[in-house]
Amino acid sequence: MGGENDRPFTAKFPKAPADGDEVYIRAKLFENARSFSVNFCLPRPPHAAPNQTPSYIAYHFKTIYDENDESSVVQNWKNAYWQEEEVHDNHWHVDRSKTFRVIFRLHEDCIKMFADSVDHPPDYVFEVQLPLDQIESIELWDDVENVEEISFRYDNSNVY
């Protein structure tokens, strides 16, 4: 693992996500990880190669680690072409030797990212531009050593 074409993990949503639903991820990176991404993807065209980057990504959350033990978080989205990035300091996952836990809470207008638990304000927030209910899968890219758990948590208050 560890290159642009490595797509170590894909999980399909059991049903279309709605406002308030969450995705919980517990995973471990390689100790020398250079980057790690979580992508909320819309359906791929039928002719697309399996390791090809999807044409439509509602949310791309990437952590980049450099040689000086400094790191940053990049958030953006893709509508056939990558859109303008938002770059922030990484304060959610610094020690690459430790398993991480992250929760993404999906809303109609934004996706909120929480490190470890949701009992604090979100660590990062990103305005979504593509329809939430068209997200089909989540993909983990780059330097992931192993995925221990991915859970889809549906907000049952949406059910009438």
Secondary structure as the mmCIF struct_conf table of DSSP 4:
data_model
#
loop_
_struct_conf.conf_type_id
_struct_conf.id
_struct_conf.beg_label_comp_id
_struct_conf.beg_label_asym_id
_struct_conf.beg_label_seq_id
_struct_conf.end_label_comp_id
_struct_conf.end_label_asym_id
_struct_conf.end_label_seq_id
BEND BEND1 GLY A 3 GLY A 3
TURN_TY1_P TURN_TY1_P1 GLU A 4 ASN A 5
STRN STRN1 PHE A 9 LYS A 12
BEND BEND2 PRO A 14 LYS A 15
TURN_TY1_P TURN_TY1_P2 ASP A 19 GLY A 20
STRN STRN2 GLU A 22 LEU A 29
TURN_TY1_P TURN_TY1_P3 GLU A 31 ASN A 32
STRN STRN3 SER A 35 CYS A 41
HELX_LH_PP_P HELX_LH_PP_P1 LEU A 42 PRO A 45
TURN_TY1_P TURN_TY1_P4 PRO A 46 HIS A 47
BEND BEND3 ALA A 48 ALA A 48
TURN_TY1_P TURN_TY1_P5 PRO A 50 ASN A 51
BEND BEND4 GLN A 52 GLN A 52
HELX_LH_PP_P HELX_LH_PP_P2 THR A 53 PRO A 54
BEND BEND5 SER A 55 SER A 55
STRN STRN4 TYR A 56 TYR A 65
TURN_TY1_P TURN_TY1_P6 GLU A 67 ASN A 68
BEND BEND6 ASP A 69 ASP A 69
STRN STRN5 SER A 71 ASN A 79
BEND BEND7 ALA A 80 TYR A 81
STRN STRN6 TRP A 82 TRP A 82
STRN STRN7 GLU A 86 ASP A 89
BEND BEND8 TRP A 92 TRP A 92
TURN_TY1_P TURN_TY1_P7 ARG A 96 SER A 97
BEND BEND9 LYS A 98 LYS A 98
STRN STRN8 PHE A 100 LEU A 106
BEND BEND10 GLU A 108 ASP A 109
STRN STRN9 CYS A 110 ALA A 115
BEND BEND11 ASP A 116 ASP A 116
BEND BEND12 VAL A 118 HIS A 120
BEND BEND13 ASP A 123 ASP A 123
STRN STRN10 TYR A 124 GLU A 127
BEND BEND14 LEU A 130 LEU A 130
HELX_RH_3T_P HELX_RH_3T_P1 LEU A 132 GLN A 134
STRN STRN11 SER A 137 ASP A 142
BEND BEND15 ASP A 143 ASP A 143
STRN STRN12 VAL A 144 ARG A 153
HELX_RH_3T_P HELX_RH_3T_P2 ASN A 156 ASN A 158
#
